[in-house]
């Protein structure tokens, strides 16, 4: 499989979408369940959770790349 611009775009959009939904799950748990004096519309909590979602998905994509394309 070649990495055409279309494939790269689909991978990038999939990464962003999954990162967003991962961030939403973290935000729901963090703000609604474990809230430590955080308001539900806190921008600080939103940025923190979206950053965590990006980080988690980055490691998942990196591991997937490593597991599938680094055969010896």
QUIGIRA-V918483 format. One record per residue. N is the residue number from 1. RES is the residue in one small letter. SS is DSSP state (a for helix, b for strand, c for the rest). Layout:
BEGIN
n=<N & N>
res=<RES & RES>
ss=<SS & SS>
END
This chain:
BEGIN
n=<1 & 2 & 3 & 4 & 5 & 6 & 7 & 8 & 9 & 10 & 11 & 12 & 13 & 14 & 15 & 16 & 17 & 18 & 19 & 20 & 21 & 22 & 23 & 24 & 25 & 26 & 27 & 28 & 29 & 30 & 31 & 32 & 33 & 34 & 35 & 36 & 37 & 38 & 39 & 40 & 41 & 42 & 43 & 44 & 45 & 46 & 47 & 48 & 49 & 50 & 51 & 52 & 53 & 54 & 55 & 56 & 57 & 58 & 59 & 60 & 61 & 62 & 63 & 64 & 65 & 66 & 67 & 68 & 69 & 70 & 71 & 72>
res=<x & x & x & x & x & x & x & x & x & x & x & x & x & x & x & x & x & x & x & x & x & x & x & x & x & x & x & x & x & x & x & x & x & x & x & x & x & x & x & x & x & x & x & x & x & x & x & x & x & x & x & x & x & x & x & x & x & x & x & x & x & x & x & x & x & x & x & x & x & x & x & x>
ss=<c & c & c & c & a & a & a & a & a & a & a & a & a & a & a & a & a & a & a & a & a & a & a & a & a & a & a & a & a & a & a & a & a & c & c & c & c & c & c & c & c & c & a & a & a & a & a & a & a & a & a & a & a & a & a & a & a & a & a & a & a & a & a & a & a & a & a & a & a & c & c & c>
END
